[in-house]
Amino acid sequence: MKRLRHHLTGIDQGSVILFADFEDNGPMWAGDGPREARQPVAFSEPFRSPPAVQVGLSMWDIADGTNQRADIRAENVTTEGFDLVFRTWADTRIARVRADWLAIGEVADAGDWEVG
């Protein structure tokens, strides 16, 4: 469990359109087998240490007639940001995906100073 000092808890959030592959017959729409879309996300300001990041699908447009397969996660979380990663596989055909994210962690206090 991550314990935070209550007055130094920061929450950042956002929404990202990962791809719209139906527009140009891209790999998520026209491909098959393992596929991945990855997009770096920057926090609005740095956290003191890497925060907890939750991601989820807020919109997906998927073809009928194929199985619905999706894996979405935050990878490489740092104090500055993370990689938002969406994966699918086999015959799944996905036209577009939007993902929302929420980061919660400790932020610096205006009175902090470093001795160096």
N, C-alpha and C positions, 0 to 999 in steps of 0.2 A: 504494500500500500504506500502510496506517495502522500506524505504529510506536508501541508502548506501552512505558512503563517497567514492567517485570515486577511490581514490588511495588505498583503503583498501578492494576492492571487489575481492573475490576469486571465482573461478569456478573450480569445480572438476567433473569428469565424469567417467563412466565405463560401462561395459557390463557384464551380469551375466547369465549363463545358470542355470535356475531354476530347471529343471528336464528333464529327458529323460526316461519317464516311459514305453515306448514301449520296451525298452531293457530288462526289468525284469517284465513286466506285472503289473506295479505299478498302484496306485489308479487313477491317471489322465487318464490312458489309459484303464484300465479294470474295474474301479469302476463306480458308478452312484450316483446321489444325490449330496449334497453339498460337495465340496472338496477344499482344500487349500494347497498351497505351500508357505512357508515363508523362507526367507533367510536374515540373517543380512548382512549389507553392512557397511564397515568402510571407512570413508573419508581418503584421503592420509595425511591430517593434520587437526587439529580441526578448526572449525569456531569460531568466537567470540560469536555468538548466533546461534540458530538453523536456517539453511538456507532454502530457498525455494528449493524444490526437485521436479523435473519432471521425470516421468518414462513412458516408452512406450514399446510396443512389437517390437522387431527388427527381430524376427523369431518365427513362430509357425507352427507346423506340426500337422494338425488336420485330423481326419478320415472323409471321406465322408459318407453321409447317416444319419448324426445327425446334430442337430442345433449347430451353432457356438456361444458359450457363454463364455465371458471372462470379468473379472473385475481385473484390475491391478492398484496398488497404492503403495505409500510410506506411511508407518505408523511409529509411535514412532520416529519421527525425533528429533535428539539431535545435539549438536555441534560436536559429534564424529562420527555419522552415523545414520542409519535408518534401518527399516525392509522393504524389498521388498516383496510384497504380491501379489500372483496370486490366483484368485478363479474362479471356474466354478461350474456348477450344472446340475441337471437332467441327460440326457443321453449323453451329450457331451463327446467325446473321444479325448483326446489330447495326442499326442505322445511325444512332447517336446516343450519347450519354452525358448527363450533367450530374455532378457529385457535389454534395455539401460537406463541409468539414467544420469541426469545432476543436480548438486547442485550449487546454486548461493547464496552467502552471504558475510557478513563482516568477514574479517580475522584480526588477530592481526598484528600490525606494529612492526618492529624490535626495534623501540624506545620506545615501551610501557613498563611500569613498574608498579608494584602494590605496594601500601603502605599497610602494614598489621600489 
